[in-house]
Amino acid sequence: MRLGCAHRSAGRAAQAAPRRLAPLVLLPLVFLVTACTTPAPIPGQSTSPSTATATPSPSPSPSPSPSGSSAPTPTTTPPPDDEPAPPNSGDRVISSRIVQDWGWPGPGEPYRVEHEFPVPIAGPPAPPLPYLYSIAAGTHPSDNPPYDQMSFRFQSGFPSYDIEYVPKLIADGSGANIPMPGTQSILRVVFRTAQAHLENGASSIVSAPAPVIGYPAITRYASAGDFEGYVSYGIGVGRPADTNPQTRVRVYEVEKIELGRHLYVVAIQVDATPWR
């Protein structure tokens, strides 16, 4: 089994195949961590696209986290997934919950969500870690508050992740600055114990929106790396991070069967309430 890396530019919608690293032996281990949940209203319906596939597998179990999270409560109604594919008779939601209600993950105060699972999480030919299959984006102006959403769809399970406003987007591995034109602030998302490539080194992402999103709150996004078990993205936000009120963020997790695929969706919602 091999872990690889991939750095993507902001100008490409499809993700490039990552560079491959020297073979490593992964011993079975268990990542113990924490996730939280609180009851919250479920948002309205969706307006934008993405796709996914998955191999059915057991869902990793989350546990309460020490930093930047409130306690999660399962719900039966998921947030809109911005998926244009027609529904299938076998589609169903297994679980849907808010892992972080509206708040501000400012610099040094990240949302941190942890999941525990054995490594490898699946046997060959599947990758040993939860792997990113598709990305979707949508805007939801009729909800209260209105918001824009980016959904990251994984196969095999939920990875752990951190979400935080940062002054600039830095590429994993190289440390290069990644330009994010047209943004006033940057929300960095780092999926831990995850990958965005297959065992043959090819990108595992089959569907993603163009880099320029153009919504009121989410203006664009860019890959910041697929490197040694970390998959990183920057989400460009259309207003400065230090505005008052601050630009809030909410996070859902949805596990579901869709078109016969077992999907693990992390939906990141950015408050689109007008600020001027």
C-alpha positions as a LaTeX table, in Angstrom:
\begin{tabular}{lrrr}
\hline
Residue & $x$ (\AA) & $y$ (\AA) & $z$ (\AA) \\
\hline
Met1 & 0.00 & 0.00 & 0.00 \\
Arg2 & 1.20 & 3.47 & $-0.78$ \\
Leu3 & 0.42 & 6.98 & 0.27 \\
Gly4 & 0.89 & 9.68 & $-2.34$ \\
Cys5 & 0.68 & 13.40 & $-2.66$ \\
Ala6 & $-1.00$ & 15.73 & $-5.06$ \\
His7 & $-1.02$ & 19.51 & $-5.32$ \\
Arg8 & $-3.68$ & 21.15 & $-7.35$ \\
Ser9 & $-3.79$ & 24.63 & $-8.82$ \\
Ala10 & $-6.72$ & 26.96 & $-8.28$ \\
Gly11 & $-7.34$ & 27.12 & $-12.02$ \\
Arg12 & $-8.25$ & 23.44 & $-12.50$ \\
Ala13 & $-11.62$ & 21.91 & $-11.80$ \\
Ala14 & $-10.48$ & 18.35 & $-12.01$ \\
Gln15 & $-7.79$ & 17.24 & $-9.63$ \\
Ala16 & $-4.40$ & 16.20 & $-10.94$ \\
Ala17 & $-2.89$ & 12.81 & $-10.13$ \\
Pro18 & $-0.60$ & 13.03 & $-7.10$ \\
Arg19 & 3.08 & 12.24 & $-6.90$ \\
Arg20 & 3.77 & 8.91 & $-5.24$ \\
Leu21 & 5.89 & 8.40 & $-2.21$ \\
Ala22 & 8.07 & 5.48 & $-1.23$ \\
Pro23 & 6.13 & 2.43 & 0.00 \\
Leu24 & 5.22 & 2.44 & 3.65 \\
Val25 & 3.93 & $-0.33$ & 5.82 \\
Leu26 & 0.83 & 0.68 & 7.72 \\
Leu27 & 0.34 & $-1.33$ & 10.89 \\
Pro28 & $-3.23$ & $-1.72$ & 12.07 \\
Leu29 & $-4.03$ & 1.05 & 14.49 \\
Val30 & $-6.97$ & 2.94 & 15.80 \\
Phe31 & $-7.31$ & 6.70 & 15.74 \\
Leu32 & $-9.30$ & 7.76 & 18.79 \\
Val33 & $-10.91$ & 11.10 & 18.80 \\
Thr34 & $-13.90$ & 13.20 & 19.19 \\
Ala35 & $-16.81$ & 14.88 & 17.46 \\
Cys36 & $-19.72$ & 16.82 & 18.84 \\
Thr37 & $-23.28$ & 17.67 & 17.99 \\
Thr38 & $-26.16$ & 20.02 & 18.99 \\
Pro39 & $-29.70$ & 20.20 & 17.64 \\
Ala40 & $-30.18$ & 22.86 & 15.00 \\
Pro41 & $-32.64$ & 23.75 & 12.23 \\
Ile42 & $-32.25$ & 21.88 & 8.95 \\
Pro43 & $-31.65$ & 24.10 & 5.91 \\
Gly44 & $-33.80$ & 24.28 & 2.80 \\
Gln45 & $-33.38$ & 23.00 & $-0.70$ \\
Ser46 & $-30.41$ & 23.09 & $-3.04$ \\
Thr47 & $-29.34$ & 24.77 & $-6.30$ \\
Ser48 & $-25.92$ & 23.47 & $-7.52$ \\
Pro49 & $-23.98$ & 20.33 & $-8.69$ \\
Ser50 & $-21.62$ & 17.40 & $-7.97$ \\
Thr51 & $-21.33$ & 13.57 & $-8.18$ \\
Ala52 & $-20.00$ & 10.61 & $-6.24$ \\
Thr53 & $-19.57$ & 6.84 & $-5.94$ \\
Ala54 & $-18.60$ & 4.67 & $-3.05$ \\
Thr55 & $-17.94$ & 1.15 & $-1.92$ \\
Pro56 & $-20.17$ & 0.16 & 1.00 \\
Ser57 & $-18.19$ & 0.04 & 4.22 \\
Pro58 & $-18.75$ & 0.43 & 7.94 \\
Ser59 & $-19.06$ & 3.98 & 9.18 \\
Pro60 & $-16.32$ & 5.25 & 11.48 \\
Ser61 & $-17.61$ & 6.35 & 14.84 \\
Pro62 & $-17.15$ & 9.93 & 16.01 \\
Ser63 & $-16.48$ & 10.92 & 19.59 \\
Pro64 & $-16.65$ & 14.23 & 21.50 \\
Ser65 & $-13.86$ & 16.66 & 20.62 \\
Pro66 & $-12.05$ & 19.05 & 22.93 \\
Ser67 & $-11.72$ & 22.04 & 20.60 \\
Gly68 & $-14.18$ & 24.22 & 18.72 \\
Ser69 & $-17.14$ & 21.79 & 18.59 \\
Ser70 & $-20.56$ & 21.56 & 20.12 \\
Ala71 & $-22.24$ & 18.24 & 20.91 \\
Pro72 & $-23.92$ & 16.65 & 17.80 \\
Thr73 & $-27.50$ & 15.39 & 17.64 \\
Pro74 & $-28.59$ & 12.99 & 14.88 \\
Thr75 & $-31.36$ & 14.24 & 12.61 \\
Thr76 & $-33.36$ & 12.51 & 9.91 \\
Thr77 & $-33.28$ & 15.33 & 7.36 \\
Pro78 & $-29.89$ & 16.04 & 5.74 \\
Pro79 & $-28.83$ & 19.41 & 4.36 \\
Pro80 & $-29.09$ & 19.83 & 0.58 \\
Asp81 & $-26.21$ & 18.01 & $-1.07$ \\
Asp82 & $-26.13$ & 20.09 & $-4.28$ \\
Glu83 & $-26.24$ & 16.86 & $-6.28$ \\
Pro84 & $-28.12$ & 17.16 & $-9.60$ \\
Ala85 & $-28.45$ & 13.40 & $-10.21$ \\
Pro86 & $-32.08$ & 12.16 & $-10.15$ \\
Pro87 & $-33.04$ & 10.21 & $-7.02$ \\
Asn88 & $-32.99$ & 6.42 & $-7.05$ \\
Ser89 & $-35.59$ & 4.21 & $-5.40$ \\
Gly90 & $-32.89$ & 2.74 & $-3.14$ \\
Asp91 & $-31.55$ & 6.11 & $-1.96$ \\
Arg92 & $-31.69$ & 6.63 & 1.80 \\
Val93 & $-30.09$ & 8.69 & 4.53 \\
Ile94 & $-28.40$ & 6.57 & 7.19 \\
Ser95 & $-27.56$ & 9.50 & 9.47 \\
Ser96 & $-27.41$ & 13.28 & 9.28 \\
Arg97 & $-26.21$ & 15.62 & 11.99 \\
Ile98 & $-24.74$ & 19.00 & 12.75 \\
Val99 & $-21.24$ & 18.51 & 14.11 \\
Gln100 & $-20.66$ & 22.26 & 14.52 \\
Asp101 & $-23.47$ & 24.80 & 14.70 \\
Trp102 & $-23.08$ & 28.38 & 13.49 \\
Gly103 & $-19.89$ & 29.87 & 14.89 \\
Trp104 & $-16.61$ & 31.48 & 13.91 \\
Pro105 & $-13.49$ & 29.27 & 13.51 \\
Gly106 & $-11.07$ & 32.20 & 13.68 \\
Pro107 & $-7.27$ & 31.96 & 13.55 \\
Gly108 & $-6.10$ & 29.77 & 16.41 \\
Glu109 & $-9.69$ & 28.66 & 17.16 \\
Pro110 & $-10.35$ & 25.92 & 14.57 \\
Tyr111 & $-13.31$ & 23.61 & 14.43 \\
Arg112 & $-11.81$ & 20.17 & 15.06 \\
Val113 & $-13.75$ & 16.98 & 14.35 \\
Glu114 & $-12.24$ & 13.58 & 15.10 \\
His115 & $-13.25$ & 10.10 & 13.95 \\
Glu116 & $-11.86$ & 6.74 & 14.96 \\
Phe117 & $-11.31$ & 3.86 & 12.54 \\
Pro118 & $-8.79$ & 1.09 & 11.89 \\
Val119 & $-6.06$ & 1.60 & 9.30 \\
Pro120 & $-6.36$ & 0.23 & 6.71 \\
Ile121 & $-10.05$ & 1.07 & 6.71 \\
Ala122 & $-10.62$ & $-1.18$ & 3.67 \\
Gly123 & $-8.72$ & $-3.97$ & 1.95 \\
Pro124 & $-7.11$ & $-3.79$ & $-1.52$ \\
Pro125 & $-7.83$ & $-2.65$ & $-4.14$ \\
Ala126 & $-9.56$ & 0.11 & $-2.14$ \\
Pro127 & $-7.30$ & 2.80 & $-0.64$ \\
Pro128 & $-6.35$ & 2.25 & 3.01 \\
Leu129 & $-7.80$ & 5.61 & 4.15 \\
Pro130 & $-11.10$ & 7.44 & 3.58 \\
Tyr131 & $-10.70$ & 8.92 & 0.09 \\
Leu132 & $-12.25$ & 11.94 & $-1.58$ \\
Tyr133 & $-14.51$ & 11.04 & $-4.49$ \\
Ser134 & $-16.27$ & 14.27 & $-5.42$ \\
Ile135 & $-16.88$ & 17.89 & $-4.46$ \\
Ala136 & $-20.10$ & 19.91 & $-4.85$ \\
Ala137 & $-21.12$ & 23.54 & $-4.35$ \\
Gly138 & $-24.48$ & 25.24 & $-3.97$ \\
Thr139 & $-26.10$ & 28.49 & $-2.82$ \\
His140 & $-29.19$ & 28.61 & $-0.60$ \\
Pro141 & $-30.50$ & 32.21 & $-0.41$ \\
Ser142 & $-33.97$ & 31.30 & 0.93 \\
Asp143 & $-32.76$ & 29.74 & 4.16 \\
Asn144 & $-32.49$ & 31.63 & 7.44 \\
Pro145 & $-29.70$ & 32.56 & 7.51 \\
Pro146 & $-28.91$ & 32.32 & 3.79 \\
Tyr147 & $-25.73$ & 30.37 & 3.13 \\
Asp148 & $-23.41$ & 28.92 & 0.50 \\
Gln149 & $-22.21$ & 25.35 & 0.82 \\
Met150 & $-19.32$ & 23.15 & $-0.27$ \\
Ser151 & $-19.70$ & 19.40 & 0.16 \\
Phe152 & $-16.75$ & 17.00 & 0.25 \\
Arg153 & $-17.85$ & 13.42 & $-0.46$ \\
Phe154 & $-15.71$ & 10.56 & 0.76 \\
Gln155 & $-15.78$ & 6.82 & 0.29 \\
Ser156 & $-14.99$ & 4.22 & 3.00 \\
Gly157 & $-15.67$ & 6.56 & 5.94 \\
Phe158 & $-15.43$ & 10.02 & 7.49 \\
Pro159 & $-11.92$ & 11.38 & 7.97 \\
Ser160 & $-11.00$ & 13.65 & 10.85 \\
Tyr161 & $-10.69$ & 17.33 & 9.89 \\
Asp162 & $-9.93$ & 20.90 & 10.98 \\
Ile163 & $-11.61$ & 24.08 & 9.66 \\
Glu164 & $-10.09$ & 27.50 & 10.34 \\
Tyr165 & $-9.88$ & 31.01 & 8.89 \\
Val166 & $-6.29$ & 31.70 & 7.82 \\
Pro167 & $-4.53$ & 34.80 & 6.39 \\
Lys168 & $-3.28$ & 32.91 & 3.32 \\
Leu169 & $-3.42$ & 29.47 & 1.74 \\
Ile170 & $-0.16$ & 27.52 & 1.92 \\
Ala171 & 0.51 & 24.39 & $-0.15$ \\
Asp172 & 1.25 & 21.23 & 1.82 \\
Gly173 & 4.76 & 19.91 & 1.28 \\
Ser174 & 6.20 & 22.80 & $-0.74$ \\
Gly175 & 5.06 & 25.64 & 1.53 \\
Ala176 & 4.25 & 27.77 & $-1.55$ \\
Asn177 & 1.59 & 30.47 & $-1.31$ \\
Ile178 & $-1.54$ & 29.61 & $-3.34$ \\
Pro179 & $-3.21$ & 32.71 & $-4.86$ \\
Met180 & $-6.92$ & 33.14 & $-4.11$ \\
Pro181 & $-7.97$ & 36.15 & $-6.24$ \\
Gly182 & $-11.37$ & 37.66 & $-5.62$ \\
Thr183 & $-11.53$ & 36.58 & $-1.98$ \\
Gln184 & $-11.57$ & 38.70 & 1.17 \\
Ser185 & $-10.76$ & 35.86 & 3.58 \\
Ile186 & $-9.81$ & 32.17 & 3.38 \\
Leu187 & $-11.31$ & 29.21 & 5.18 \\
Arg188 & $-8.78$ & 26.35 & 5.27 \\
Val189 & $-10.08$ & 22.78 & 5.50 \\
Val190 & $-7.62$ & 20.00 & 6.35 \\
Phe191 & $-8.87$ & 16.41 & 6.22 \\
Arg192 & $-6.61$ & 14.22 & 8.37 \\
Thr193 & $-5.98$ & 10.51 & 7.82 \\
Ala194 & $-7.43$ & 10.88 & 4.34 \\
Gln195 & $-6.32$ & 10.84 & 0.72 \\
Ala196 & $-7.46$ & 12.04 & $-2.71$ \\
His197 & $-5.77$ & 9.39 & $-4.86$ \\
Leu198 & $-6.15$ & 5.71 & $-5.66$ \\
Glu199 & $-3.59$ & 2.97 & $-5.14$ \\
Asn200 & $-2.34$ & 3.37 & $-8.73$ \\
Gly201 & $-1.53$ & 7.03 & $-8.04$ \\
Ala202 & $-4.42$ & 8.46 & $-10.07$ \\
Ser203 & $-6.69$ & 11.10 & $-8.57$ \\
Ser204 & $-9.73$ & 9.64 & $-6.83$ \\
Ile205 & $-11.81$ & 12.78 & $-7.52$ \\
Val206 & $-14.14$ & 12.28 & $-10.46$ \\
Ser207 & $-16.35$ & 15.37 & $-10.18$ \\
Ala208 & $-15.76$ & 18.89 & $-8.86$ \\
Pro209 & $-16.95$ & 22.42 & $-9.70$ \\
Ala210 & $-14.77$ & 24.95 & $-11.48$ \\
Pro211 & $-12.39$ & 26.87 & $-9.18$ \\
Val212 & $-14.39$ & 30.11 & $-9.49$ \\
Ile213 & $-17.67$ & 29.55 & $-7.62$ \\
Gly214 & $-18.97$ & 33.13 & $-7.69$ \\
Tyr215 & $-21.52$ & 32.91 & $-4.87$ \\
Pro216 & $-22.11$ & 35.73 & $-2.36$ \\
Ala217 & $-20.26$ & 33.99 & 0.49 \\
Ile218 & $-18.13$ & 31.36 & $-1.29$ \\
Thr219 & $-16.31$ & 32.95 & $-4.20$ \\
Arg220 & $-13.82$ & 30.20 & $-5.17$ \\
Tyr221 & $-11.85$ & 27.27 & $-3.83$ \\
Ala222 & $-8.45$ & 25.65 & $-4.40$ \\
Ser223 & $-6.64$ & 22.45 & $-3.53$ \\
Ala224 & $-3.71$ & 22.89 & $-1.14$ \\
Gly225 & $-2.46$ & 19.31 & $-1.22$ \\
Asp226 & $-2.87$ & 15.56 & $-0.95$ \\
Phe227 & 0.20 & 14.76 & 1.10 \\
Glu228 & 1.06 & 11.97 & 3.55 \\
Gly229 & $-2.47$ & 11.38 & 4.80 \\
Tyr230 & $-3.61$ & 15.03 & 4.67 \\
Val231 & $-5.99$ & 16.47 & 2.06 \\
Ser232 & $-6.23$ & 20.27 & 2.19 \\
Tyr233 & $-8.45$ & 22.89 & 0.54 \\
Gly234 & $-8.92$ & 26.63 & 0.75 \\
Ile235 & $-12.43$ & 28.08 & 0.48 \\
Gly236 & $-12.44$ & 31.72 & $-0.58$ \\
Val237 & $-14.96$ & 33.86 & 1.31 \\
Gly238 & $-16.32$ & 37.08 & $-0.17$ \\
Arg239 & $-16.07$ & 39.29 & 2.90 \\
Pro240 & $-13.19$ & 39.98 & 5.30 \\
Ala241 & $-12.76$ & 37.59 & 8.22 \\
Asp242 & $-12.68$ & 40.47 & 10.72 \\
Thr243 & $-16.02$ & 42.04 & 9.77 \\
Asn244 & $-18.60$ & 42.60 & 12.47 \\
Pro245 & $-20.60$ & 40.42 & 12.62 \\
Gln246 & $-18.06$ & 37.77 & 11.68 \\
Thr247 & $-18.73$ & 35.35 & 8.83 \\
Arg248 & $-20.12$ & 32.27 & 10.54 \\
Val249 & $-19.64$ & 28.65 & 9.51 \\
Arg250 & $-21.72$ & 25.53 & 10.15 \\
Val251 & $-20.77$ & 21.89 & 9.45 \\
Tyr252 & $-22.98$ & 18.88 & 8.71 \\
Glu253 & $-22.04$ & 15.23 & 8.29 \\
Val254 & $-24.30$ & 12.96 & 6.25 \\
Glu255 & $-23.92$ & 9.23 & 5.71 \\
Lys256 & $-26.18$ & 7.92 & 2.98 \\
Ile257 & $-26.79$ & 5.46 & 0.19 \\
Glu258 & $-27.17$ & 7.24 & $-3.15$ \\
Leu259 & $-27.48$ & 5.51 & $-6.52$ \\
Gly260 & $-26.22$ & 2.35 & $-4.84$ \\
Arg261 & $-23.14$ & 4.08 & $-3.40$ \\
His262 & $-22.21$ & 4.47 & 0.25 \\
Leu263 & $-21.24$ & 8.11 & 0.76 \\
Tyr264 & $-19.79$ & 10.06 & 3.68 \\
Val265 & $-20.43$ & 13.78 & 3.12 \\
Val266 & $-18.87$ & 16.71 & 5.00 \\
Ala267 & $-20.98$ & 19.79 & 4.15 \\
Ile268 & $-19.39$ & 23.16 & 5.04 \\
Gln269 & $-21.86$ & 26.06 & 5.08 \\
Val270 & $-20.80$ & 29.72 & 5.08 \\
Asp271 & $-23.25$ & 32.43 & 6.19 \\
Ala272 & $-24.25$ & 34.55 & 3.18 \\
Thr273 & $-26.15$ & 37.25 & 5.10 \\
Pro274 & $-25.45$ & 40.63 & 3.39 \\
Trp275 & $-22.81$ & 42.57 & 5.27 \\
Arg276 & $-22.71$ & 45.95 & 3.52 \\
\hline
\end{tabular}
